Amino acid sequence: MIKIEQIYCPNCGSHAEKRYSSKHNTIQVECPACDYFLLSCAKTGNVREAYAPGIAAG
Ligand SMILES: [Zn+2]
């Protein structure tokens, strides 16, 4: 089961998606605007994979 939540991207502030997978116990954040990506464990909060492209501030 996957639950999708609309959030704001922590990298660029655009609309992004947060997906909870109860099967894998993971939380995945994906931003289509800046390619931000974060995969973390839902149980421990440990980050398994992360990608935050550098963007110009402001
Ligand atoms: Zn973003």
N, CA, C, O and the ligand as a Tripos MOL2 file, in Angstrom:
@<TRIPOS>MOLECULE
protein
  233   231    59     0     0
PROTEIN
NO_CHARGES

@<TRIPOS>ATOM
      1 N           0.8410   -1.1990    0.0000 N.3       1 MET1
      2 CA          0.0000    0.0000    0.0000 C.3       1 MET1
      3 C           0.8770    1.2490    0.0000 C.2       1 MET1
      4 O           1.8630    1.3340    0.7320 O.2       1 MET1
      5 N           0.5070    2.1940   -0.8160 N.am      2 ILE2
      6 CA          1.2760    3.4350   -0.8840 C.3       2 ILE2
      7 C           0.3430    4.6230   -0.6490 C.2       2 ILE2
      8 O          -0.7050    4.7490   -1.2840 O.2       2 ILE2
      9 N           0.7440    5.4700    0.2610 N.am      3 LYS3
     10 CA         -0.0340    6.6570    0.5580 C.3       3 LYS3
     11 C           0.7500    7.8720    0.0730 C.2       3 LYS3
     12 O           1.9230    8.0380    0.4070 O.2       3 LYS3
     13 N           0.1010    8.7100   -0.7080 N.am      4 ILE4
     14 CA          0.7900    9.8680   -1.2690 C.3       4 ILE4
     15 C           0.2780   11.1540   -0.6300 C.2       4 ILE4
     16 O          -0.9270   11.3770   -0.5110 O.2       4 ILE4
     17 N           1.2080   11.9740   -0.2310 N.am      5 GLU5
     18 CA          0.8610   13.2290    0.4260 C.3       5 GLU5
     19 C           1.5140   14.3840   -0.3360 C.2       5 GLU5
     20 O           2.6740   14.3010   -0.7410 O.2       5 GLU5
     21 N           0.7560   15.4490   -0.5210 N.am      6 GLN6
     22 CA          1.3170   16.6120   -1.1960 C.3       6 GLN6
     23 C           2.0550   17.4750   -0.1830 C.2       6 GLN6
     24 O           1.4950   17.8670    0.8400 O.2       6 GLN6
     25 N           3.3110   17.7640   -0.4770 N.am      7 ILE7
     26 CA          4.1120   18.5760    0.4350 C.3       7 ILE7
     27 C           4.8310   19.6650   -0.3490 C.2       7 ILE7
     28 O           4.7220   19.7440   -1.5730 O.2       7 ILE7
     29 N           5.5610   20.4950    0.3710 N.am      8 TYR8
     30 CA          6.4220   21.4590   -0.2940 C.3       8 TYR8
     31 C           7.8450   20.9270   -0.2740 C.2       8 TYR8
     32 O           8.3140   20.4100    0.7400 O.2       8 TYR8
     33 N           8.5190   21.0570   -1.3930 N.am      9 CYS9
     34 CA          9.8830   20.5770   -1.5180 C.3       9 CYS9
     35 C          10.8070   21.3350   -0.5510 C.2       9 CYS9
     36 O          10.8230   22.5660   -0.5410 O.2       9 CYS9
     37 N          11.5710   20.5950    0.2590 N.am     10 PRO10
     38 CA         12.5050   21.2410    1.1850 C.3      10 PRO10
     39 C          13.6830   21.8850    0.4690 C.2      10 PRO10
     40 O          14.4250   22.6690    1.0610 O.2      10 PRO10
     41 N          13.8470   21.5580   -0.7880 N.am     11 ASN11
     42 CA         14.9810   22.0810   -1.5490 C.3      11 ASN11
     43 C          14.6390   23.3590   -2.3150 C.2      11 ASN11
     44 O          15.4010   24.3250   -2.2980 O.2      11 ASN11
     45 N          13.4690   23.3540   -2.9960 N.am     12 CYS12
     46 CA         13.1430   24.5070   -3.8320 C.3      12 CYS12
     47 C          11.8000   25.1520   -3.4710 C.2      12 CYS12
     48 O          11.4950   26.2410   -3.9580 O.2      12 CYS12
     49 N          10.9930   24.4970   -2.6250 N.am     13 GLY13
     50 CA          9.7400   25.0830   -2.1820 C.3      13 GLY13
     51 C           8.5660   24.8480   -3.1090 C.2      13 GLY13
     52 O           7.4620   25.3250   -2.8490 O.2      13 GLY13
     53 N           8.7940   24.1130   -4.1920 N.am     14 SER14
     54 CA          7.6870   23.7950   -5.0910 C.3      14 SER14
     55 C           6.8640   22.6400   -4.5200 C.2      14 SER14
     56 O           7.2300   22.0350   -3.5130 O.2      14 SER14
     57 N           5.7590   22.3530   -5.1760 N.am     15 HIS15
     58 CA          4.9560   21.2260   -4.7490 C.3      15 HIS15
     59 C           5.6910   19.9290   -5.0460 C.2      15 HIS15
     60 O           6.2030   19.7220   -6.1460 O.2      15 HIS15
     61 N           5.7350   19.0650   -4.0500 N.am     16 ALA16
     62 CA          6.4030   17.7830   -4.2060 C.3      16 ALA16
     63 C           5.5100   16.6920   -3.6360 C.2      16 ALA16
     64 O           4.4820   16.9760   -3.0220 O.2      16 ALA16
     65 N           5.9040   15.4630   -3.8400 N.am     17 GLU17
     66 CA          5.1140   14.3360   -3.3670 C.3      17 GLU17
     67 C           5.8770   13.5200   -2.3460 C.2      17 GLU17
     68 O           7.0670   13.2450   -2.4980 O.2      17 GLU17
     69 N           5.1560   13.1400   -1.2980 N.am     18 LYS18
     70 CA          5.7230   12.2790   -0.2770 C.3      18 LYS18
     71 C           4.9690   10.9650   -0.3280 C.2      18 LYS18
     72 O           3.7470   10.9440   -0.1760 O.2      18 LYS18
     73 N           5.6730    9.8820   -0.5360 N.am     19 ARG19
     74 CA          5.0230    8.5770   -0.6620 C.3      19 ARG19
     75 C           5.4170    7.6540    0.4830 C.2      19 ARG19
     76 O           6.5970    7.4020    0.7280 O.2      19 ARG19
     77 N           4.4160    7.1660    1.1640 N.am     20 TYR20
     78 CA          4.6520    6.2000    2.2250 C.3      20 TYR20
     79 C           4.3870    4.7980    1.6780 C.2      20 TYR20
     80 O           3.2990    4.5190    1.1730 O.2      20 TYR20
     81 N           5.3540    3.9450    1.7770 N.am     21 SER21
     82 CA          5.1580    2.5600    1.3910 C.3      21 SER21
     83 C           5.1500    1.6870    2.6300 C.2      21 SER21
     84 O           6.1740    1.5130    3.2920 O.2      21 SER21
     85 N           3.9810    1.1400    2.9350 N.am     22 SER22
     86 CA          3.8840    0.2930    4.1250 C.3      22 SER22
     87 C           4.5280   -1.0650    3.8680 C.2      22 SER22
     88 O           4.9220   -1.7660    4.7990 O.2      22 SER22
     89 N           4.6260   -1.4190    2.6040 N.am     23 LYS23
     90 CA          5.2350   -2.6980    2.2410 C.3      23 LYS23
     91 C           6.7270   -2.6900    2.5460 C.2      23 LYS23
     92 O           7.2640   -3.6430    3.1120 O.2      23 LYS23
     93 N           7.3790   -1.6120    2.1660 N.am     24 HIS24
     94 CA          8.8240   -1.5260    2.3570 C.3      24 HIS24
     95 C           9.2110   -0.6730    3.5610 C.2      24 HIS24
     96 O          10.3920   -0.5350    3.8820 O.2      24 HIS24
     97 N           8.2130   -0.1070    4.2200 N.am     25 ASN25
     98 CA          8.4700    0.7700    5.3540 C.3      25 ASN25
     99 C           9.3990    1.9190    4.9810 C.2      25 ASN25
    100 O          10.3570    2.2190    5.6930 O.2      25 ASN25
    101 N           9.1000    2.5500    3.8620 N.am     26 THR26
    102 CA          9.9310    3.6540    3.4110 C.3      26 THR26
    103 C           9.0960    4.9130    3.1800 C.2      26 THR26
    104 O           7.8930    4.8530    2.9280 O.2      26 THR26
    105 N           9.7640    6.0270    3.2730 N.am     27 ILE27
    106 CA          9.1670    7.3120    2.9220 C.3      27 ILE27
    107 C          10.0080    7.9030    1.8090 C.2      27 ILE27
    108 O          11.2230    8.0570    1.9370 O.2      27 ILE27
    109 N           9.3380    8.2330    0.7120 N.am     28 GLN28
    110 CA         10.0540    8.7560   -0.4400 C.3      28 GLN28
    111 C           9.5190   10.1340   -0.7830 C.2      28 GLN28
    112 O           8.3100   10.3370   -0.8940 O.2      28 GLN28
    113 N          10.4340   11.0800   -0.9500 N.am     29 VAL29
    114 CA         10.0440   12.4330   -1.3330 C.3      29 VAL29
    115 C          10.6200   12.7270   -2.7110 C.2      29 VAL29
    116 O          11.8180   12.5710   -2.9490 O.2      29 VAL29
    117 N           9.7420   13.1570   -3.6120 N.am     30 GLU30
    118 CA         10.1900   13.4490   -4.9610 C.3      30 GLU30
    119 C           9.6580   14.7940   -5.4080 C.2      30 GLU30
    120 O           8.4670   15.0740   -5.2740 O.2      30 GLU30
    121 N          10.5420   15.6290   -5.9420 N.am     31 CYS31
    122 CA         10.1310   16.9200   -6.4650 C.3      31 CYS31
    123 C          10.3830   16.9600   -7.9630 C.2      31 CYS31
    124 O          11.5270   16.8360   -8.4010 O.2      31 CYS31
    125 N           9.3280   17.1320   -8.7560 N.am     32 PRO32
    126 CA          9.4960   17.1870  -10.2120 C.3      32 PRO32
    127 C          10.1380   18.4840  -10.6820 C.2      32 PRO32
    128 O          10.6520   18.5590  -11.7980 O.2      32 PRO32
    129 N          10.1070   19.5000   -9.8340 N.am     33 ALA33
    130 CA         10.6120   20.8080  -10.2360 C.3      33 ALA33
    131 C          12.1430   20.8830  -10.1950 C.2      33 ALA33
    132 O          12.7620   21.4990  -11.0620 O.2      33 ALA33
    133 N          12.7380   20.2590   -9.1950 N.am     34 CYS34
    134 CA         14.1910   20.3990   -9.0450 C.3      34 CYS34
    135 C          14.9200   19.0600   -8.9490 C.2      34 CYS34
    136 O          16.1330   19.0290   -8.7400 O.2      34 CYS34
    137 N          14.1910   17.9600   -9.0990 N.am     35 ASP35
    138 CA         14.7790   16.6190   -9.0360 C.3      35 ASP35
    139 C          15.2510   16.2250   -7.6470 C.2      35 ASP35
    140 O          16.0630   15.3120   -7.4970 O.2      35 ASP35
    141 N          14.7440   16.9140   -6.6330 N.am     36 TYR36
    142 CA         15.0690   16.5220   -5.2690 C.3      36 TYR36
    143 C          14.5250   15.1260   -5.0030 C.2      36 TYR36
    144 O          13.4170   14.7860   -5.4190 O.2      36 TYR36
    145 N          15.3150   14.3300   -4.3100 N.am     37 PHE37
    146 CA         14.9070   12.9580   -4.0250 C.3      37 PHE37
    147 C          15.3900   12.5450   -2.6490 C.2      37 PHE37
    148 O          16.5440   12.7710   -2.2870 O.2      37 PHE37
    149 N          14.4920   11.9360   -1.8880 N.am     38 LEU38
    150 CA         14.8850   11.4660   -0.5700 C.3      38 LEU38
    151 C          14.1750   10.1460   -0.2660 C.2      38 LEU38
    152 O          12.9550   10.0320   -0.3900 O.2      38 LEU38
    153 N          14.9610    9.1700    0.1290 N.am     39 LEU39
    154 CA         14.3860    7.8850    0.4990 C.3      39 LEU39
    155 C          14.8320    7.5750    1.9180 C.2      39 LEU39
    156 O          16.0250    7.4470    2.1940 O.2      39 LEU39
    157 N          13.8570    7.4550    2.8170 N.am     40 SER40
    158 CA         14.2100    7.1860    4.2070 C.3      40 SER40
    159 C          13.3660    6.0620    4.7790 C.2      40 SER40
    160 O          12.2970    5.7400    4.2590 O.2      40 SER40
    161 N          13.8550    5.4780    5.8410 N.am     41 CYS41
    162 CA         13.1450    4.3850    6.5020 C.3      41 CYS41
    163 C          12.0470    4.9690    7.3890 C.2      41 CYS41
    164 O          12.2970    5.8650    8.1950 O.2      41 CYS41
    165 N          10.8270    4.4480    7.2270 N.am     42 ALA42
    166 CA          9.6960    4.9700    7.9920 C.3      42 ALA42
    167 C           9.7910    4.5970    9.4650 C.2      42 ALA42
    168 O           9.2280    5.2790   10.3210 O.2      42 ALA42
    169 N          10.4990    3.5200    9.7560 N.am     43 LYS43
    170 CA         10.6080    3.0560   11.1340 C.3      43 LYS43
    171 C          11.6530    3.8390   11.9140 C.2      43 LYS43
    172 O          11.3950    4.3240   13.0160 O.2      43 LYS43
    173 N          12.8380    3.9550   11.3200 N.am     44 THR44
    174 CA         13.9560    4.5510   12.0480 C.3      44 THR44
    175 C          14.2210    5.9940   11.6540 C.2      44 THR44
    176 O          14.8580    6.7400   12.3980 O.2      44 THR44
    177 N          13.7310    6.3910   10.4790 N.am     45 GLY45
    178 CA         13.9950    7.7380   10.0020 C.3      45 GLY45
    179 C          15.3450    7.8670    9.3260 C.2      45 GLY45
    180 O          15.7210    8.9450    8.8680 O.2      45 GLY45
    181 N          16.0730    6.7580    9.2650 N.am     46 ASN46
    182 CA         17.3820    6.7760    8.6140 C.3      46 ASN46
    183 C          17.2530    7.0470    7.1220 C.2      46 ASN46
    184 O          16.3970    6.4730    6.4480 O.2      46 ASN46
    185 N          18.1010    7.9180    6.6190 N.am     47 VAL47
    186 CA         18.0930    8.2340    5.1960 C.3      47 VAL47
    187 C          18.8870    7.1830    4.4360 C.2      47 VAL47
    188 O          20.0590    6.9410    4.7230 O.2      47 VAL47
    189 N          18.2370    6.5690    3.4710 N.am     48 ARG48
    190 CA         18.8990    5.5340    2.6810 C.3      48 ARG48
    191 C          19.5110    6.1110    1.4080 C.2      48 ARG48
    192 O          20.5680    5.6820    0.9460 O.2      48 ARG48
    193 N          18.8130    7.0910    0.8660 N.am     49 GLU49
    194 CA         19.2710    7.6580   -0.3890 C.3      49 GLU49
    195 C          18.7900    9.0920   -0.4360 C.2      49 GLU49
    196 O          17.6470    9.3740   -0.0760 O.2      49 GLU49
    197 N          19.6400   10.0020   -0.8740 N.am     50 ALA50
    198 CA         19.2290   11.3840   -0.9540 C.3      50 ALA50
    199 C          19.9220   12.0870   -2.0980 C.2      50 ALA50
    200 O          21.0950   11.8400   -2.3790 O.2      50 ALA50
    201 N          19.1890   12.9610   -2.7520 N.am     51 TYR51
    202 CA         19.7550   13.7240   -3.8500 C.3      51 TYR51
    203 C          19.1180   15.1170   -3.8420 C.2      51 TYR51
    204 O          17.9120   15.2600   -4.0470 O.2      51 TYR51
    205 N          19.9250   16.1160   -3.6080 N.am     52 ALA52
    206 CA         19.4140   17.4700   -3.5990 C.3      52 ALA52
    207 C          20.2490   18.3160   -4.5640 C.2      52 ALA52
    208 O          21.3640   18.7220   -4.2370 O.2      52 ALA52
    209 N          19.7140   18.5720   -5.7270 N.am     53 PRO53
    210 CA         20.4380   19.3630   -6.7150 C.3      53 PRO53
    211 C          20.6270   20.8010   -6.2380 C.2      53 PRO53
    212 O          19.7300   21.3920   -5.6360 O.2      53 PRO53
    213 N          21.7680   21.3360   -6.5070 N.am     54 GLY54
    214 CA         22.0230   22.7040   -6.0970 C.3      54 GLY54
    215 C          21.2460   23.6820   -6.9620 C.2      54 GLY54
    216 O          21.2770   23.6130   -8.1900 O.2      54 GLY54
    217 N          20.5530   24.5910   -6.2970 N.am     55 ILE55
    218 CA         19.8300   25.6110   -7.0500 C.3      55 ILE55
    219 C          20.2450   26.9800   -6.5300 C.2      55 ILE55
    220 O          20.6170   27.1220   -5.3650 O.2      55 ILE55
    221 N          20.1820   27.9580   -7.3720 N.am     56 ALA56
    222 CA         20.5600   29.3000   -6.9770 C.3      56 ALA56
    223 C          19.5490   29.8430   -5.9690 C.2      56 ALA56
    224 O          18.3430   29.8090   -6.2150 O.2      56 ALA56
    225 N          20.0290   30.3300   -4.8670 N.am     57 ALA57
    226 CA         19.1490   30.8840   -3.8350 C.3      57 ALA57
    227 C          18.4760   32.1480   -4.3220 C.2      57 ALA57
    228 O          19.0950   33.0010   -4.9580 O.2      57 ALA57
    229 N          17.1920   32.2510   -4.0070 N.am     58 GLY58
    230 CA         16.4540   33.4490   -4.3850 C.3      58 GLY58
    231 C          16.0630   33.3770   -5.8250 C.2      58 GLY58
    232 O          15.4290   34.2990   -6.3390 O.2      58 GLY58
    233 ZN         12.1880   20.9280   -5.4810 Zn       59 ZN59
@<TRIPOS>BOND
     1     1     2 1
     2     2     3 1
     3     3     4 2
     4     3     5 am
     5     5     6 1
     6     6     7 1
     7     7     8 2
     8     7     9 am
     9     9    10 1
    10    10    11 1
    11    11    12 2
    12    11    13 am
    13    13    14 1
    14    14    15 1
    15    15    16 2
    16    15    17 am
    17    17    18 1
    18    18    19 1
    19    19    20 2
    20    19    21 am
    21    21    22 1
    22    22    23 1
    23    23    24 2
    24    23    25 am
    25    25    26 1
    26    26    27 1
    27    27    28 2
    28    27    29 am
    29    29    30 1
    30    30    31 1
    31    31    32 2
    32    31    33 am
    33    33    34 1
    34    34    35 1
    35    35    36 2
    36    35    37 am
    37    37    38 1
    38    38    39 1
    39    39    40 2
    40    39    41 am
    41    41    42 1
    42    42    43 1
    43    43    44 2
    44    43    45 am
    45    45    46 1
    46    46    47 1
    47    47    48 2
    48    47    49 am
    49    49    50 1
    50    50    51 1
    51    51    52 2
    52    51    53 am
    53    53    54 1
    54    54    55 1
    55    55    56 2
    56    55    57 am
    57    57    58 1
    58    58    59 1
    59    59    60 2
    60    59    61 am
    61    61    62 1
    62    62    63 1
    63    63    64 2
    64    63    65 am
    65    65    66 1
    66    66    67 1
    67    67    68 2
    68    67    69 am
    69    69    70 1
    70    70    71 1
    71    71    72 2
    72    71    73 am
    73    73    74 1
    74    74    75 1
    75    75    76 2
    76    75    77 am
    77    77    78 1
    78    78    79 1
    79    79    80 2
    80    79    81 am
    81    81    82 1
    82    82    83 1
    83    83    84 2
    84    83    85 am
    85    85    86 1
    86    86    87 1
    87    87    88 2
    88    87    89 am
    89    89    90 1
    90    90    91 1
    91    91    92 2
    92    91    93 am
    93    93    94 1
    94    94    95 1
    95    95    96 2
    96    95    97 am
    97    97    98 1
    98    98    99 1
    99    99   100 2
   100    99   101 am
   101   101   102 1
   102   102   103 1
   103   103   104 2
   104   103   105 am
   105   105   106 1
   106   106   107 1
   107   107   108 2
   108   107   109 am
   109   109   110 1
   110   110   111 1
   111   111   112 2
   112   111   113 am
   113   113   114 1
   114   114   115 1
   115   115   116 2
   116   115   117 am
   117   117   118 1
   118   118   119 1
   119   119   120 2
   120   119   121 am
   121   121   122 1
   122   122   123 1
   123   123   124 2
   124   123   125 am
   125   125   126 1
   126   126   127 1
   127   127   128 2
   128   127   129 am
   129   129   130 1
   130   130   131 1
   131   131   132 2
   132   131   133 am
   133   133   134 1
   134   134   135 1
   135   135   136 2
   136   135   137 am
   137   137   138 1
   138   138   139 1
   139   139   140 2
   140   139   141 am
   141   141   142 1
   142   142   143 1
   143   143   144 2
   144   143   145 am
   145   145   146 1
   146   146   147 1
   147   147   148 2
   148   147   149 am
   149   149   150 1
   150   150   151 1
   151   151   152 2
   152   151   153 am
   153   153   154 1
   154   154   155 1
   155   155   156 2
   156   155   157 am
   157   157   158 1
   158   158   159 1
   159   159   160 2
   160   159   161 am
   161   161   162 1
   162   162   163 1
   163   163   164 2
   164   163   165 am
   165   165   166 1
   166   166   167 1
   167   167   168 2
   168   167   169 am
   169   169   170 1
   170   170   171 1
   171   171   172 2
   172   171   173 am
   173   173   174 1
   174   174   175 1
   175   175   176 2
   176   175   177 am
   177   177   178 1
   178   178   179 1
   179   179   180 2
   180   179   181 am
   181   181   182 1
   182   182   183 1
   183   183   184 2
   184   183   185 am
   185   185   186 1
   186   186   187 1
   187   187   188 2
   188   187   189 am
   189   189   190 1
   190   190   191 1
   191   191   192 2
   192   191   193 am
   193   193   194 1
   194   194   195 1
   195   195   196 2
   196   195   197 am
   197   197   198 1
   198   198   199 1
   199   199   200 2
   200   199   201 am
   201   201   202 1
   202   202   203 1
   203   203   204 2
   204   203   205 am
   205   205   206 1
   206   206   207 1
   207   207   208 2
   208   207   209 am
   209   209   210 1
   210   210   211 1
   211   211   212 2
   212   211   213 am
   213   213   214 1
   214   214   215 1
   215   215   216 2
   216   215   217 am
   217   217   218 1
   218   218   219 1
   219   219   220 2
   220   219   221 am
   221   221   222 1
   222   222   223 1
   223   223   224 2
   224   223   225 am
   225   225   226 1
   226   226   227 1
   227   227   228 2
   228   227   229 am
   229   229   230 1
   230   230   231 1
   231   231   232 2
@<TRIPOS>SUBSTRUCTURE
     1 MET1         2 RESIDUE 1 A MET
     2 ILE2         6 RESIDUE 1 A ILE
     3 LYS3        10 RESIDUE 1 A LYS
     4 ILE4        14 RESIDUE 1 A ILE
     5 GLU5        18 RESIDUE 1 A GLU
     6 GLN6        22 RESIDUE 1 A GLN
     7 ILE7        26 RESIDUE 1 A ILE
     8 TYR8        30 RESIDUE 1 A TYR
     9 CYS9        34 RESIDUE 1 A CYS
    10 PRO10       38 RESIDUE 1 A PRO
    11 ASN11       42 RESIDUE 1 A ASN
    12 CYS12       46 RESIDUE 1 A CYS
    13 GLY13       50 RESIDUE 1 A GLY
    14 SER14       54 RESIDUE 1 A SER
    15 HIS15       58 RESIDUE 1 A HIS
    16 ALA16       62 RESIDUE 1 A ALA
    17 GLU17       66 RESIDUE 1 A GLU
    18 LYS18       70 RESIDUE 1 A LYS
    19 ARG19       74 RESIDUE 1 A ARG
    20 TYR20       78 RESIDUE 1 A TYR
    21 SER21       82 RESIDUE 1 A SER
    22 SER22       86 RESIDUE 1 A SER
    23 LYS23       90 RESIDUE 1 A LYS
    24 HIS24       94 RESIDUE 1 A HIS
    25 ASN25       98 RESIDUE 1 A ASN
    26 THR26      102 RESIDUE 1 A THR
    27 ILE27      106 RESIDUE 1 A ILE
    28 GLN28      110 RESIDUE 1 A GLN
    29 VAL29      114 RESIDUE 1 A VAL
    30 GLU30      118 RESIDUE 1 A GLU
    31 CYS31      122 RESIDUE 1 A CYS
    32 PRO32      126 RESIDUE 1 A PRO
    33 ALA33      130 RESIDUE 1 A ALA
    34 CYS34      134 RESIDUE 1 A CYS
    35 ASP35      138 RESIDUE 1 A ASP
    36 TYR36      142 RESIDUE 1 A TYR
    37 PHE37      146 RESIDUE 1 A PHE
    38 LEU38      150 RESIDUE 1 A LEU
    39 LEU39      154 RESIDUE 1 A LEU
    40 SER40      158 RESIDUE 1 A SER
    41 CYS41      162 RESIDUE 1 A CYS
    42 ALA42      166 RESIDUE 1 A ALA
    43 LYS43      170 RESIDUE 1 A LYS
    44 THR44      174 RESIDUE 1 A THR
    45 GLY45      178 RESIDUE 1 A GLY
    46 ASN46      182 RESIDUE 1 A ASN
    47 VAL47      186 RESIDUE 1 A VAL
    48 ARG48      190 RESIDUE 1 A ARG
    49 GLU49      194 RESIDUE 1 A GLU
    50 ALA50      198 RESIDUE 1 A ALA
    51 TYR51      202 RESIDUE 1 A TYR
    52 ALA52      206 RESIDUE 1 A ALA
    53 PRO53      210 RESIDUE 1 A PRO
    54 GLY54      214 RESIDUE 1 A GLY
    55 ILE55      218 RESIDUE 1 A ILE
    56 ALA56      222 RESIDUE 1 A ALA
    57 ALA57      226 RESIDUE 1 A ALA
    58 GLY58      230 RESIDUE 1 A GLY
    59 ZN59       233 GROUP 0 **** ****
